[in-house]
């Protein structure tokens, strides 16, 4: 079993930056895809960014140019650098990982970290 633990969330003013980290309890080299999802109150969980073992990435349109996902296999950690934050980025952010080219509900999920952006 693999555990994913997110950290780095918090309260930030609009225009500010945060870096989320997702530490895995074992090697992430096994995962084809790792990603960040978010869920705001009353909304469905949505994909924010994903990165694959070949380092290809994809982003939600709403965060392109502002967020950057990266992975450090040596540290078993995935990061989400968030800049130019907006109030609409407020959500619980979840780290996820899967053996497949996309993340499925049967993949591995963290418990989430709250990000709150004040206006």
N, C-alpha and C positions, 0 to 999 in steps of 0.2 A: 504494500500500500504506500502511496506517495502522499505526503502532506504539503500543501501550499499555504504559505503564511504571508499575507500582505502587510505592508507598513508604509508610513509616509503620508497618510492622509491627515487632514486637519482643516482649519479655518483659514481662509486667505481672502484678501480683497480682490475685487475685479482688476484684471490686468496683471496680477501676480503669477507666481510660478510654484509648482510643487513637483517633487519626484517621488513616484510610487515605486516600491520594490516588492518583488514576489520571490521569496526564498523557498526552494524545494528541499524536501528532506532527503532526496537522493539525486543522482545525476539527471539533468534535464536533457542530456544528449539523446536519450531514448525517445523523446517527444518530437514528433514531426512538426507540431504546431503548438505555440503558446500565445496566449492573448489576454487582453483586458476587456472586460465587459463592464457596463454600468447599469444601474437601475435607479431611476428617480421615483419619488413617491407618486403612486397612481399611474405609473408608466411601465411598459414592458422592458425587460432586460434587453440591452442592445450591445452589439459588438462595437467597441471603440477602436481597437487596433489588434493586429495579429502579426506574428513573425514565425517564419518556418525555418527548418533546419538549414536551408540554403541561404538564409538571411533575407529572403523576399518578404516584403511587408505589405499590408493593406490597412487602410484607415477608413473610418466613417467620414462622410463628406463634411460633417459638422466640425471635425477636429483637424482636418488636413491643414498642414502648414503651421499648426500650433502644438501638436503632440508628436512625440517621437518614441517609438518602442524599440527596445534593444534587448539583447540577451548576452549573458556572460556564462558560457557553459562551464568554465573553470570554477566559478563561484556558485553555480546552480541557481542563478538568479536572473529574473527578467525585470526590466525597468520600464516605466512609463514617465517620460519627461513631459510635463504639461506646462505650457507657457500661455501668456495672454488669456488667462482664465476668465470665463464669463459666468454670471449667475446661473445660466442654464446648464453649466457643467456640474452643478451640484447634484450629487448622487452617491450611492454606495458603489464602489469600484471593486470588481472581483477579478482575481487572476484565475486563469484556466489553462489546462494543458490536455493534449490528446495525442494519440499515436497516429492519427489520420491527418489528412491534408486540411481538414477543418475541425473545429471543436464541436463535439457532440454532447448531448446531455449526459451521456455515460462516461464522459471524460473526467478529469480531476479538477476540482474547484476549491478555491479558498473560501474563507469565511467573510471576506469583504472588509473594506476600509472606507470610512466616511470622508467625503470631500465636500466641503461647504464653501461656496464662493459668495461673498457679500458684495452688494452693489454700492 
